[in-house]
Amino acid sequence: MQAKGTPPPVGALFDSSFSRSEHVLAMAVLYKLQTLRDLRVASLSVSRADLRAVGFCDALARYFTGPGSRNIAPVAMSSHEMQALASRPMIEAVLGERAPTGEVRYPQGIKKLNDTAEPAALIRNGISAQQPGNAVVIAAGPLSNVVAAMALPDVKDLAPKRVRTLVIAATPDDLRADLPAARKVLAEWAAPIAFVEAPELTFPGGQLEPRFAWAENHPVREAYKAFQAMPYDAPLAAAAAVLYAARPASDLFTTSGAGALEVADDGAVRHQPSGSGTRKIVRIAASQQEAALQALIDLIAAQPAAPAAGRGGRGGPPQP
């Protein structure tokens, strides 16, 4: 229970294309930080028109919050067609998994378009529901949904009052998928922006099985293995962005000075120093790379703290 007089955890609005295993790892970090009360998941949105990707996102959220949870964040779906970013094997490995009884192992509640929210409105409403300065928007992928929210008339006034930071983790391919959106967001978003670069951090694929040995079934493990041929090491920039959004003062991170951000035709992001700017690059501190990697791995593969009596931890072995 929250102590009287203390501010609530920061409200996190997470937007992603859910097209790569690194986004699944970021979701694991997001929900572990929620259990630690570093943040609250206020909304989830998918930055491409793919109903199965939205169902995949919903299935992960339901898994992480536990069976029977009533605190499932709403999920929105973009109307932007970006099928080139899709990873159907990863999505179907989770949504198509069946228990020995024949039941869906990872249930989800997205069956039709009307089961999803409209992303611009969901992001706007999620921002407006937070206390002043107590929202973070995390974008892991194309910025289509963020720019759609910016088009709503009240977001320009709401964002600087409610949003602490827009934290972006995007590859050049992500930004090229909707280059006009990327440029507009970096130039015109009305609150501070932190662009996270962490190319040196990757999840060690060789540690996947031992790290998840506590669970007989786990969607992160299944999605990771299905994304591409094993073993491979998945980038952790999106996971690092989630951690930074929750713990911006951590000594794991170092930041550039204030300035502006520009995106080139090839999707590369450049930082232009400026004393009046509100954009910065966030990197892993050189002396903290090993510590940052270990912190992220621990969050990703964390065992649930309090599984229900007599049951395994969401697919894990029965507890004594």
C-alpha positions as CSV (number, residue, x, y, z in Angstrom):
1,M,0.0,0.0,0.0
2,Q,1.2,3.5,-0.8
3,A,2.3,5.5,2.2
4,K,0.1,8.4,3.0
5,G,1.5,11.6,1.6
6,T,3.9,10.0,-0.9
7,P,3.4,10.5,-4.6
8,P,2.2,7.6,-6.7
9,P,4.7,5.7,-8.9
10,V,5.2,7.4,-12.2
11,G,2.6,6.5,-14.8
12,A,4.1,4.8,-17.8
13,L,2.6,4.8,-21.3
14,F,4.3,2.2,-23.3
15,D,4.2,2.2,-27.1
16,S,5.9,-0.3,-29.3
17,S,5.7,-2.1,-32.6
18,F,6.0,-5.4,-30.8
19,S,7.9,-6.7,-33.8
20,R,11.1,-8.0,-32.2
21,S,12.1,-10.0,-29.2
22,E,13.8,-6.9,-27.6
23,H,10.3,-5.5,-27.2
24,V,9.2,-8.6,-25.3
25,L,12.2,-8.1,-23.0
26,A,11.3,-4.5,-22.5
27,M,7.7,-5.6,-21.5
28,A,9.2,-8.0,-18.9
29,V,11.2,-5.1,-17.4
30,L,8.2,-2.8,-17.5
31,Y,6.0,-5.2,-15.5
32,K,8.7,-6.2,-13.0
33,L,9.3,-2.5,-12.3
34,Q,5.5,-2.2,-11.7
35,T,5.7,-5.0,-9.1
36,L,8.6,-3.1,-7.4
37,R,6.4,0.1,-7.5
38,D,8.9,2.0,-9.6
39,L,6.1,2.7,-12.1
40,R,2.5,2.0,-13.0
41,V,1.6,0.8,-16.4
42,A,-1.0,3.3,-17.5
43,S,-1.5,2.2,-21.2
44,L,-0.1,0.0,-23.9
45,S,-0.2,0.8,-27.6
46,V,0.9,-0.9,-30.8
47,S,2.4,1.3,-33.5
48,R,1.2,-0.8,-36.5
49,A,-2.1,-2.2,-37.8
50,D,-1.8,-5.8,-36.7
51,L,-4.6,-7.3,-34.5
52,R,-2.4,-10.4,-33.7
53,A,0.4,-8.1,-32.4
54,V,-2.2,-6.3,-30.2
55,G,-3.4,-9.7,-28.9
56,F,0.2,-10.6,-28.3
57,C,0.8,-7.4,-26.3
58,D,-2.4,-8.1,-24.3
59,A,-1.4,-11.7,-23.6
60,L,2.0,-10.6,-22.2
61,A,0.3,-8.0,-20.0
62,R,-2.1,-10.6,-18.6
63,Y,0.7,-13.0,-17.9
64,F,2.8,-10.4,-16.1
65,T,-0.1,-9.2,-14.0
66,G,-1.1,-12.7,-13.0
67,P,-4.2,-14.9,-13.4
68,G,-7.5,-13.1,-12.5
69,S,-5.9,-9.7,-12.4
70,R,-8.4,-6.8,-12.9
71,N,-5.6,-4.3,-13.5
72,I,-5.0,-5.0,-17.2
73,A,-3.9,-1.8,-19.0
74,P,-5.9,-0.9,-22.1
75,V,-4.3,-1.7,-25.4
76,A,-4.5,0.5,-28.5
77,M,-3.7,-0.3,-32.1
78,S,-2.5,2.1,-34.8
79,S,-4.0,2.2,-38.3
80,H,-0.6,2.4,-39.9
81,E,0.3,-0.6,-42.1
82,M,3.8,-1.7,-41.2
83,Q,3.8,-5.4,-41.9
84,A,7.4,-5.4,-42.9
85,L,8.2,-5.0,-39.2
86,A,6.1,-8.0,-38.2
87,S,7.5,-11.1,-36.6
88,R,4.7,-13.7,-37.1
89,P,6.6,-16.7,-35.7
90,M,7.3,-14.8,-32.4
91,I,3.7,-13.8,-32.0
92,E,2.2,-17.1,-33.0
93,A,4.6,-19.1,-30.7
94,V,2.9,-17.4,-27.8
95,L,-0.7,-17.0,-29.0
96,G,-0.8,-20.5,-30.5
97,E,0.6,-22.3,-27.5
98,R,-1.8,-24.8,-25.9
99,A,-1.8,-26.5,-22.5
100,P,-2.1,-30.3,-22.4
101,T,-5.8,-29.8,-21.8
102,G,-6.1,-28.0,-25.2
103,E,-6.7,-24.6,-23.6
104,V,-4.8,-21.5,-24.7
105,R,-1.8,-21.2,-22.5
106,Y,-1.5,-17.5,-22.7
107,P,-5.0,-16.0,-23.0
108,Q,-5.7,-12.6,-24.4
109,G,-8.8,-10.5,-24.8
110,I,-8.3,-9.0,-28.3
111,K,-10.6,-10.7,-30.8
112,K,-11.7,-7.8,-33.0
113,L,-11.0,-4.2,-33.7
114,N,-13.6,-3.0,-31.2
115,D,-11.6,-4.7,-28.4
116,T,-8.8,-2.2,-29.0
117,A,-8.5,1.5,-28.2
118,E,-7.7,4.3,-30.5
119,P,-4.0,5.1,-29.8
120,A,-4.0,8.9,-29.9
121,A,-6.9,9.2,-27.5
122,L,-5.5,6.5,-25.2
123,I,-2.2,8.3,-25.0
124,R,-3.9,11.6,-24.4
125,N,-6.2,10.2,-21.7
126,G,-3.3,8.4,-20.1
127,I,-1.3,11.6,-19.9
128,S,-4.3,13.6,-18.5
129,A,-4.9,11.0,-15.8
130,Q,-1.4,11.4,-14.2
131,Q,-0.5,14.0,-11.6
132,P,1.7,16.9,-12.8
133,G,5.1,15.8,-13.9
134,N,4.3,12.2,-13.1
135,A,3.9,10.6,-16.5
136,V,6.5,9.0,-18.8
137,V,5.8,8.1,-22.4
138,I,8.1,5.2,-23.6
139,A,8.3,4.7,-27.4
140,A,10.1,1.5,-28.6
141,G,9.7,1.6,-32.3
142,P,8.1,3.9,-34.9
143,L,6.7,7.2,-33.5
144,S,3.4,7.0,-35.4
145,N,1.2,6.8,-32.3
146,V,3.0,9.6,-30.5
147,V,2.6,11.9,-33.5
148,A,-1.1,11.0,-33.7
149,A,-1.5,12.0,-30.1
150,M,0.2,15.3,-30.7
151,A,-2.4,16.1,-33.3
152,L,-5.1,16.2,-30.6
153,P,-5.8,19.8,-29.6
154,D,-5.1,19.5,-25.8
155,V,-1.9,17.4,-25.9
156,K,0.3,20.3,-26.6
157,D,-0.8,21.9,-23.3
158,L,-1.0,18.7,-21.3
159,A,2.4,17.2,-22.2
160,P,4.6,19.9,-20.6
161,K,2.4,19.8,-17.4
162,R,2.1,16.1,-16.9
163,V,4.9,14.3,-18.8
164,R,8.3,14.2,-17.2
165,T,10.0,12.7,-20.3
166,L,9.3,11.1,-23.6
167,V,11.8,8.2,-23.7
168,I,12.6,6.8,-27.1
169,A,14.4,3.6,-28.0
170,A,14.2,3.2,-31.8
171,T,16.5,1.8,-34.5
172,P,17.1,3.5,-37.8
173,D,14.7,1.0,-39.4
174,D,12.0,2.0,-36.8
175,L,12.4,5.7,-37.6
176,R,12.4,5.2,-41.3
177,A,9.2,3.2,-41.1
178,D,7.5,6.6,-40.4
179,L,10.1,9.2,-41.0
180,P,7.7,12.2,-41.1
181,A,6.4,11.1,-37.6
182,A,9.9,10.8,-36.2
183,R,10.9,14.2,-37.4
184,K,7.8,15.9,-36.2
185,V,8.0,14.3,-32.7
186,L,11.7,15.2,-32.3
187,A,11.1,18.8,-33.4
188,E,7.7,19.6,-31.8
189,W,6.9,17.3,-28.8
190,A,6.1,19.8,-26.1
191,A,8.0,18.1,-23.2
192,P,11.6,16.8,-22.7
193,I,12.8,13.9,-24.9
194,A,15.5,11.3,-23.9
195,F,16.8,9.2,-26.8
196,V,18.3,6.0,-25.4
197,E,21.3,4.5,-27.2
198,A,22.7,1.2,-25.7
199,P,24.2,-0.8,-28.5
200,E,26.7,-2.5,-26.2
201,L,23.9,-4.2,-24.2
202,T,22.5,-7.4,-25.4
203,F,20.7,-10.3,-23.7
204,P,22.9,-13.3,-23.8
205,G,20.8,-15.9,-25.6
206,G,23.0,-18.7,-24.2
207,Q,21.6,-17.8,-20.7
208,L,18.0,-17.9,-21.8
209,E,17.2,-21.5,-20.6
210,P,19.0,-21.4,-17.3
211,R,17.6,-18.0,-16.5
212,F,14.1,-19.2,-17.0
213,A,14.6,-22.7,-15.5
214,W,12.3,-21.7,-12.7
215,A,9.3,-21.7,-15.1
216,E,8.1,-24.7,-17.1
217,N,6.3,-22.3,-19.5
218,H,7.1,-18.6,-20.0
219,P,6.1,-16.4,-22.9
220,V,9.3,-14.4,-22.9
221,R,11.3,-17.6,-23.4
222,E,9.0,-18.9,-26.1
223,A,8.9,-15.6,-28.0
224,Y,12.6,-15.1,-27.8
225,K,13.3,-18.6,-29.2
226,A,10.8,-18.2,-32.0
227,F,12.0,-14.8,-33.2
228,Q,15.1,-16.2,-34.9
229,A,17.5,-19.1,-34.9
230,M,19.1,-19.7,-31.5
231,P,21.4,-18.9,-30.0
232,Y,21.4,-15.1,-30.6
233,D,21.8,-12.1,-28.4
234,A,18.9,-9.6,-28.5
235,P,19.4,-5.9,-28.1
236,L,18.5,-4.3,-24.8
237,A,18.0,-0.7,-25.7
238,A,14.2,-0.8,-25.3
239,A,14.6,-2.5,-21.9
240,A,17.2,0.1,-20.9
241,A,14.8,2.8,-22.0
242,V,12.1,1.4,-19.6
243,L,14.6,1.3,-16.8
244,Y,15.7,4.9,-17.4
245,A,12.1,6.0,-17.6
246,A,11.5,4.6,-14.1
247,R,14.9,5.5,-12.6
248,P,16.4,8.5,-14.4
249,A,18.7,9.4,-11.6
250,S,20.4,5.9,-11.6
251,D,24.2,6.0,-11.9
252,L,23.8,3.4,-14.6
253,F,23.1,6.1,-17.1
254,T,24.9,9.1,-18.5
255,T,23.3,11.9,-20.5
256,S,24.4,14.4,-23.1
257,G,23.9,18.1,-22.6
258,A,20.6,19.8,-23.5
259,G,20.0,20.3,-27.2
260,A,18.0,19.3,-30.2
261,L,17.5,15.9,-32.0
262,E,17.4,15.5,-35.7
263,V,16.8,12.3,-37.8
264,A,18.5,11.8,-41.1
265,D,17.1,10.1,-44.2
266,D,18.8,6.9,-43.2
267,G,17.2,7.0,-39.7
268,A,20.3,8.0,-37.8
269,V,19.7,10.4,-35.0
270,R,22.0,13.4,-34.4
271,H,22.2,15.6,-31.3
272,Q,22.8,19.3,-31.7
273,P,23.9,20.9,-28.3
274,S,21.9,24.0,-27.4
275,G,21.5,25.6,-24.0
276,S,17.8,26.1,-24.5
277,G,17.1,22.6,-25.8
278,T,15.0,20.0,-24.1
279,R,16.4,16.9,-25.9
280,K,19.2,14.6,-24.8
281,I,20.9,11.4,-25.6
282,V,21.0,8.8,-22.8
283,R,23.7,6.1,-22.8
284,I,25.0,3.5,-20.4
285,A,27.8,4.9,-18.3
286,A,31.2,3.4,-19.4
287,S,32.0,2.2,-15.9
288,Q,28.5,0.7,-15.4
289,Q,28.0,-1.5,-18.5
290,E,28.4,-4.8,-16.6
291,A,26.1,-3.6,-13.8
292,A,23.5,-2.3,-16.2
293,L,23.5,-5.6,-18.1
294,Q,23.1,-7.6,-14.9
295,A,20.3,-5.4,-13.6
296,L,18.3,-5.8,-16.9
297,I,18.8,-9.6,-17.0
298,D,17.7,-9.9,-13.4
299,L,14.6,-7.8,-14.1
300,I,13.7,-9.7,-17.3
301,A,14.1,-13.2,-15.8
302,A,12.8,-12.4,-12.3
303,Q,10.7,-15.1,-10.7
304,P,7.3,-13.9,-9.4
305,A,7.7,-12.8,-5.7
306,A,4.4,-14.4,-4.4
307,P,2.8,-17.1,-6.5
308,A,-0.6,-18.3,-5.5
309,A,-0.6,-21.1,-2.8
310,G,-0.3,-24.5,-4.3
311,R,0.4,-23.3,-7.8
312,G,3.5,-22.7,-9.9
313,G,4.6,-19.1,-10.6
314,R,2.6,-18.6,-13.8
315,G,3.7,-21.9,-15.3
316,G,6.5,-22.7,-12.9
317,P,6.7,-25.8,-10.8
318,P,4.3,-26.3,-7.8
319,Q,5.4,-24.5,-4.7
320,P,5.9,-26.5,-1.5
